[in-house]
Amino acid sequence: MAKPGRLQFIDFARGIAMVIMAWDHVSGFWNQVHGGLEGILKTRLPDLDLAHFMARFITHICAPTFVFLAGTSIALMEKSRNARGVSQRDISINLVIRGIILIALDFLWVAPSFDLPQYAFGVIACIGACFIIFSFARRLPPDIILILSVFTILNHEFLDLGFIPDTVAWGHYLRVILHEPGFTWMPYVGFYPVIPWIGMMGIGYWFGSLLNELPPEEYSKLKKPIAITGIASIVLFFVVRYFNWYGNLVHRWGNDIMDWLYLSKYPPSLAFLLWTLGWMCLILSLGVYLSDKGLNDNRLVAGVRLFGRNPLFFYLIHLWLYRFRLPGEMPPFYLTIPQTAVVWAVGLVVMWFITGRYEVFKRAHPDSLLRYI
């Protein structure tokens, strides 16, 4: 059961991203061939067939959706806490604490699940760093945040960090964290640099500020403009990809489907963000439609929203559930794509059960440390 005041179409969109993300991770853990490192690797792996390529490609929507909706959640949280009389200082402190916890969890819990070095700067650490930045950046007017965020996304590919030394560990790691993902200097590696992703969180924050200005009965009016925005974004993706210059950190070298769809995720190119945010908008619009039609209590929709209400818990638990082996251990065998789909579906049922119990326990203990998870 959703808490009163929650925007259920937001939970729905986030939950869809969680379900798709679970597919990506179980595939990565148990498939012998799995795409990845798009952007760090300027060409796709030579042994990657179309089926495995698409199995990876469809999951690209996840990280942009998480980061965007994390920004939206900051704006919604601000309004909720302001209404309860929470001070601006306490709101900022809460964001800093959450950010530090996310970075620590990425280093101590998430990195071992992927057999990465301890200081691997992943998506959870990136969101944590962005939370810390937003603890003070949120004081800016939402429209200024939107302008700065769009500027960052449109121009980050021209950023030159040459003034930061790359021959010392601290300089290399700083460049990795800011804008140059890579894995050449162990253990100082990273995949989700802050500079482009803070722009995505900023746009999400602006969207949340827009929602704060609307009475709940008018949310249904967002269905069409959000869908139009999504379609326009996907159309712009094809335009950017066709011209094969600006916005393509990995250029298209041919005309088959994999050439068109092999996009830079690390760091996210404009083409990558146009494609993924386009689909995210369509999913958000679908969520609004389901709310309008009174379908939020449908068993399947409710299950998706359950995951979306508890994203960090789902993320932390599903990794080790699907990995199902100790750190450093190779899989004893590999799964085909159909076999992977079965494991994925069974895992989602298990996660539905676990997440439901967790939500009940968390609500029974609202002042525990679980409020940060």
N, C-alpha and C positions, 0 to 999 in steps of 0.2 A: 504494500500500500504506500503510495507516494505521500510525502509530507504536504500539508496544506501550503499553497503558495509556490510550490515547485512548478517550473515550466516543463510540462511533460514532453513537449516536442523536442526540447533540448536534451532531456534524458534519452529520448528515443534515438536521436541522431548520434549521441555519444555511445549508446549501447550498440547500435549497428556497427560503429567503428570498432568497438571491443570485440564483437563477434568475428569481424573480418580480420582483425589483428591476430586473434587466436589461430586462425587458419595459417597466417604467415609464419607464426612461431612454431606450430606443430610441423609444418612443412620444413622449416629450417632445421629442426631437431632430428627429423626422421627421413628426409628425402636425400638421396645421394647427390642429386643435382638441385641446387637452389640458387636463384639469382640473388644479387646483393651488391652493396658497395657502389651503386649507380652514381656516377659523378666522380668518385675517387678513382674508379676504373672507367676510363674514357670509352671503352668498347665493352659490349656484353661478352660473357664467357662463351668461348667457341663451342662448347658442348651443350649449350642451353637450347633445347628444342622449344617449339612454340608453346606446347602444353605447360611446361615448367616455367617458361617466360611469363605466360599469362597468369599462372598461379601466383607468381610474385607480383606482377604488375597491378592486379586488381586490389592489392593491399596497400598501395601507395596513399590511398585516401586517409589512412588512419592517423599518421602523425600530424598532418595539417589540421584535421578535425579536432584532435586532442588539444593542440596548442591554441587554435582559434577559440574553442569553447572554454578553455581555461581562462582566456581573457574575458569572455562573456561572463563566466562565473564570478570573476573578481568584481565586475560592475554590479552584478545582481547581489553579491554578498555585501557590497558597500551600502546599497540601498536598504537591505534588510537590517544591517547592524546600525545604520544611522537611525532607522525607525525605532530601534530598541534603546537608543541613547548611548551607544558605544562611541567612544571618542575616536577622532581621526588617528591619534597616536596609537591607540590600541589596535585599530585596524591595520596600521602599518606594521606594528610589531608582530601581529598574527601572520601577515604575509612573509615577513622575514623568517619566522620560526618554521613555517611551512616550507619555505624555500630551502632552508638548511636541512630539514628532515628529508626532503626529496633528494637532494644531492647526496646525503649520507646513504640513503636507501639504494641509490643507483650504484654507488661504489661498493657497498657491502652485501647487497642482496641480488641486484639485477646483473651486474657484471659477471659474477661467477656462474650464473645460469647460462650465459652465452660463451663461457670459457674465455672471457676477456680479461685483460689486466685490471687491477683494482681501480685505477684512476681513469678508466675508460669513460669519456664524457658522453653519455647517451641521452635519450630523449627525456628521461625523468630528471636527470641533472640539469638539462637545458631548461625545462619548465621551472625547476627550482630556482635557477639563476634569474630567469625572467620574473618570477614572483618577487625576488629581492629587489630587482630594478623597479618593478611596479609599485613597491612599497612607498616610493616617493614620486615616481613618474605619474601615478594616478592623480596627483594634485593638479596636473595640467588639464585644461578644458578638453573634453572628448574630441571636439573637432580638430584641435591641434594635435592630439595623439593620432587621429586618423591620418592627417596630412603627413606627419613624420613617419608613420608606419608605411604608408603607400610609397613615400619617397625612398625609404629603406629597401623595400621589396623591389622597386623598379631600378635601383642604382647599385645594389650591393655587389653585383658582378664586376663593377669597375673599381671596387675597393682594393687598395694596395697597402698591405701591412709590412712593406719592406723596411720601415723604420723600427720594427721590433726584431731584435736579433734572433735568427733561426738556428744559430750554432751553439746555443746554450739551452739547457733543459727548460728553464722557466720561460724563455722567449718562445721556444717551439710550442710548448704546451699552451701558452697564452694565445698564440696564433691559431692553434687547433680549436680552442674554446671560442674564440671570437668569430673566425670566418674560414679557416682552412682545415677542414676535417682530413684526417689521415691516420695511418697506423704504422709509420716508419720508425718512430722513436719510442720503443717500449720503456715503461708502461704508460707514457704520456700520449695517449691516443684519444680520439674523439670522432663523433659522427654527426652531432647536431650542434653546429655553432650558433652562438647566441644572436649575432647581429641579424641574419635574415629572419630567424624565428621570432625575435622580439617584435618585428614588424607584423608578423601574423597574429601574435597575441594582441597587439595594439588594435588591429582591425576588429578582432573579436571583442575587445573591450568597448570599442565604439558601438558595436552591435548591441552589446549588453546595455549600454547607456541609452540607446534608442528604445530598447524594450522597457527600460525603467520609466520612460516618458509616456508610455502607452498604457491606458487602462486595459485590464485583462480581456475585456469583451472585444477589444479591437485587434487582438493577436491574430484572429482568423483572417484579417485583411492583409496580413503579411504573406499569405500563401502564394499569391500570384507574383508580387514583386520579387520574392526570394527565388521562385522558380525561374522567372525571367533573368534574374542575375546569374543563376546557375547556367542556363542555356547560353547566355551571352559569353560567359567565361569559357565555356567549352568551345564555342565558335572562335573566340580569340586565341585559344590554344592552337587550333588548326592553322590560323593565320600566322602566328609566331613560328610554328613548326615548319610551315610551308616556306617562308622566307629564309629560315635556317641561319639566322644571324643573331641579332639582339634577342636576349631572353633564352638562348639555348647554350647553357654551359657545356653540354655535350651535343655536338652537331649531328644532324641526320646525314648519314653517309650513303644512303640508298633510298629505295621507295617501298620496300616490303613492310609489313605491319610492325615487325620488331624494330626496324630502323626508325619508324615514326614514333614508336612508343618507348624507346629506350631513352629515358630522361634523367637529368641530374637531380638526385635527391640529396646528395651530400656534397656541397650545400644545395638547397632547393633552388632550382632555376625558376624564372618567370613562367616558362612553359609548364613545368611540374606543378606550380602553384595554381595556375589557371585551370588545369585539368582537374586537380584534386578538389579545389574549392568549388568548382562548378558542380561536381557530383555531391559534395557536402551540402550545397545549397538545395539541390533537388531532394536530398534526404530530409533536410530540415522542412522543406515544403510538404513532403509526404507526412512528416510528423504532425504538422499543423492540420493537415487534412484528416488524419486519423483522430485527432482531438475533436475536430468539428463533427465528425461522424459518430462520436461516442464509442470509439473502438479501443480506447486505452486499456480497458479491462479484458480485452481479448487475451487469452492465455499466452499466445506467442508474443504479442506486443508487450504485455506486462513483463514477460521474461526479459525481453530486450531492455525495457526501461529499468528493470532491476539492476542489470549490469551497468547501465548508464548512470544510475544513482550512486554506484559504489565503484568508480573506475579505478582508483588506486589499489583498493583491495583486490579487485579482479585481476589487475595487471600483475601484482606481486605474487599471487597464489597460482595463477594459470601457468606462469613460466615453469615453475618446478613440477606442477602437475603434468604438463605435457612433456617436459624434458625426461622425467622419470628415470634419472640416473644421477650419480654423483658428479661433482665438477671434475673436469678433466677426462672423463670416461667417454670413449667413442661409442656410438650406437652399436649394439650387438648385431643388428641387421638393419636393412633399409626398407621403407614402405613405398609402394606404388602410390600414384595420386588417388585412385579409388580407395585404397586401404587407409591413406591419410585422411580422407574425408570421413571415414567411419570413426577413426580415433578422434578427430576434431568434434564430431557430433556427440560422441559419448562424453568427451571432456566438457562440452558445454552443458550437458545435463548434470554432470557432477558439480560444475561451477554454479549452476542455478541453485542446487541444493545448498552448497556451502555459503554462497553469497546471501541467500535468503536468511540463513541462520545468523550470519554475521550482522546483517542489517537489524534484525530483532535485538541482538545482544547490544549493538552499538546504541540503539535508541533507549535501551534500558539503562545505559551508563553514559549519559550525554556529556558528562564532565571528565571522562577518562581521556587518556592519551589517544584513544581511538578516534577522537574528533579530528585528528590530523591525518587520518588514513582514509 
